[in-house]
């Protein structure tokens, strides 16, 4: 039987204030950033980076035609990314 399991790469939450979210996850869950790009507004949290936060501006850059920035500034959604050998 072939293993069809596709491992989760990361979950990305798009937010207004990346620094605030990094502090929240650090304080609430003891997740330290493993990568933190303040200039581009993104961070991977925890030793495996399975939780990521990114700014709405980063979301607009990565999904140019389809990113709906919310007017109220709340999280507008999440992105799930998976590792795959063949797409």
DATA-V930422 format. One record per helix or strand of 3 or more residues. SS is the DSSP state (H for helix, E for strand). FROM is the first residue (numbers start at 1). TO is the last residue. If there is no record, write none. Layout:
SS/FROM/TO + SS/FROM/TO
This chain:
E/8/15 + H/18/29 + E/33/37 + E/42/45 + E/51/55 + H/56/62 + E/78/82
